[in-house]
Amino acid sequence: MKKGMVFLASMMMFLTMSVAARGAETLTCWFPPDWSAKADQAREIVTALNKGSGLDIRPRIARSYPEILTAFSSDEQNLVYVGSFVQAIIKARDLGTPLVQTVNGKELYAGILVYPRGENPAAILENHAEQIAYAVGASSGESAAKAATGGRAAMAVPNHGAASAAVVAGKAKGALVKNWWWDDNQEKFPTLASYEIPGISIRQNPDNVLTASKAVPAQVREKIIAAAMAGKEVFGGSEMAPFDGSGLDFSLELMKKGNIDPRTYTW
């Protein structure tokens, strides 16, 4: 009888500890692969979220975008701080709930065409669609290029710099790049000009959005939102604004125009 009571007490203690452990579950906050160059800021962001929420959140820079989507498809609690292409996929697959966005004056962006000076940009899009370069997995790159060419753009490269370099080298007839990136880098490409494509080059793609996976409970999401708004400085913004899924409608529309299915897209 005594052994039975000891066993029962041990089981109750185990169950109590398990419940407590689940209640204090660690969250992972994902950052995209290019944040390997901003690891310090990633740590600062998570430190601010922990301080403001009392939660246990760990930063992690993804090796690839599919790694983030795999995590969001699990029953573990995850966050991600990333731009519109991945956010659009998360929305289309119903994998998460967007929370807040950093407001820094560049929170919305567009894809613009860069092309050799003196040439006709509209003719390039019409006659050389397959030779349009773009950054893979970017609303301002892949989505905009595919949307502008009816899905025919075919020169996928790692980033906007490589896309622009391909035009300079004559390997591509034009490239779709992020407007803010071009503002900062156009002096490196003096032989190129830029062109805003009607209906495509609209600054409606949201950047720097913090989203929680479906496994994160509502009360935990509220703590994270409050912590992010209190720690806006580490995000590099003047404020953190509430963000809902409707802000991704334009990014999803670009995908639709370019025959990109966010429910099945792979890198």
Buried (B, 14 or more C-beta within 10 A) or exposed (E): EEEEEEEEEEEEEEEEEEEEEEEEBEBBBBBBBEBEEBEEBBBBBBBBBBEBBEBEBEBBBBEEBBBBBEBBBEEBBBBBBBBBBBBBBBBBBEBBBBBBBBBBEBBBBBBBBBBBEEEEBEEBBEEBBEBBBBBBBBBBBBBBBBBBBEBBBBBBBEBBBBBBBBBBEEEBBBBBBBBBBBEEBBEEBEEBBBBBBEEBBBBBBBBBBBBBBBBBEEEBBEBBBBBBBBBBEBBBBEEBBEBEBEBBEBBBBBBEBBEBEBEEBEE
